[in-house]
């Protein structure tokens, strides 16, 4: 079930496979979700596509790396958020590299959080 996934699950899977470093702390105490040799990458769920743009651009400015967004699409209808992100990126020439992840990209599925006492 998609609701059991956390952003962190996607960051760990993608960043690890891309030889990146996750949760990279900046001088201003912000943390970039994933840093590769070329990109400062923000991960966000589809409905937060607009917020992802701002964070990716800010992280790029802070780090000197190119901006990137991994948009997490939990369900088929979330594709509309990818279209919005791509349109804004193209229209404003933001040059943000965009990748997409879905729950099926995580294998095996993460364990559900432990229940309370």
C-alpha positions in Angstrom: 0.0 0.0 0.0 1.4 3.4 -1.0 0.6 5.1 2.3 3.3 3.0 4.0 6.1 4.6 2.0 8.1 7.5 3.3 10.1 10.0 1.3 13.2 8.6 3.0 12.6 5.2 1.5 12.7 6.7 -2.0 15.8 8.8 -1.2 17.7 5.8 0.2 16.9 3.6 -2.8 17.5 6.2 -5.5 20.5 8.0 -4.0 22.2 4.7 -3.1 21.8 3.4 -6.6 23.1 6.7 -8.1 26.3 6.7 -6.0 25.0 9.8 -4.2 25.1 11.0 -0.6 21.8 11.5 1.2 20.8 14.2 3.7 23.8 16.5 3.0 23.9 19.4 5.4 24.6 22.9 4.1 26.2 25.8 5.9 22.7 27.3 6.5 21.6 24.0 8.2 19.3 22.9 5.4 19.7 19.4 4.1 19.8 18.3 0.5 17.9 15.0 0.1 20.6 13.6 -2.3 23.8 15.0 -3.8 25.6 13.4 -6.7 28.7 14.7 -8.5 26.5 16.8 -10.7 23.1 17.4 -9.0 21.5 18.7 -5.8 18.3 16.7 -5.7 15.0 17.3 -3.9 12.6 14.4 -3.4 8.9 15.1 -3.0 5.6 13.4 -3.4 3.6 14.5 -6.5 1.2 16.9 -4.8 4.3 18.9 -3.6 5.6 19.5 -7.1 5.7 23.3 -6.7 7.6 23.1 -3.4 10.1 20.8 -5.0 11.0 23.4 -7.6 11.8 26.0 -5.0 13.9 23.6 -2.9 15.8 22.3 -5.9 16.7 25.8 -7.1 17.7 26.9 -3.6 19.9 23.8 -3.1 21.5 24.3 -6.4 22.3 27.9 -5.5 23.7 26.8 -2.2 25.8 23.9 -3.5 26.8 25.1 -7.0 25.4 21.9 -8.4 22.7 21.5 -11.0 19.1 21.3 -9.7 17.2 18.0 -9.7 13.8 16.8 -8.6 12.8 13.2 -8.0 9.0 13.3 -8.1 7.3 10.4 -6.3 4.1 9.3 -7.9 2.1 7.1 -5.4 -0.9 6.4 -7.7 -1.7 6.7 -11.4 -3.6 10.0 -11.0 -0.4 11.7 -9.7 0.9 11.9 -13.3 -0.9 15.3 -13.5 1.7 16.6 -11.0 4.5 15.5 -13.3 2.9 17.4 -16.1 2.7 20.6 -14.0 6.3 20.3 -12.9 7.5 19.7 -16.5 5.4 22.6 -17.8 6.8 25.1 -15.2 10.3 23.8 -15.8 10.1 24.3 -19.5 8.2 27.5 -19.6 10.6 29.3 -17.2 13.7 27.6 -18.5 14.6 26.4 -15.0 16.8 23.5 -16.3 15.8 21.2 -13.5 16.6 17.6 -14.2 13.5 15.6 -13.4 13.2 11.9 -12.5 10.2 9.9 -11.4 9.8 7.2 -8.8 6.8 5.0 -8.0 6.3 2.6 -5.1 7.0 -0.3 -7.6 10.6 1.1 -7.8 11.1 0.0 -4.2 11.8 -3.6 -3.6 11.0 -5.1 -1.3 8.4 -2.9 0.2 9.4 -1.2 3.5 8.1 -2.6 6.7 5.2 -0.7 8.2 6.1 1.5 11.1 5.9 -0.2 14.5 2.6 0.2 16.4 2.5 1.9 19.8 2.7 0.0 23.1 
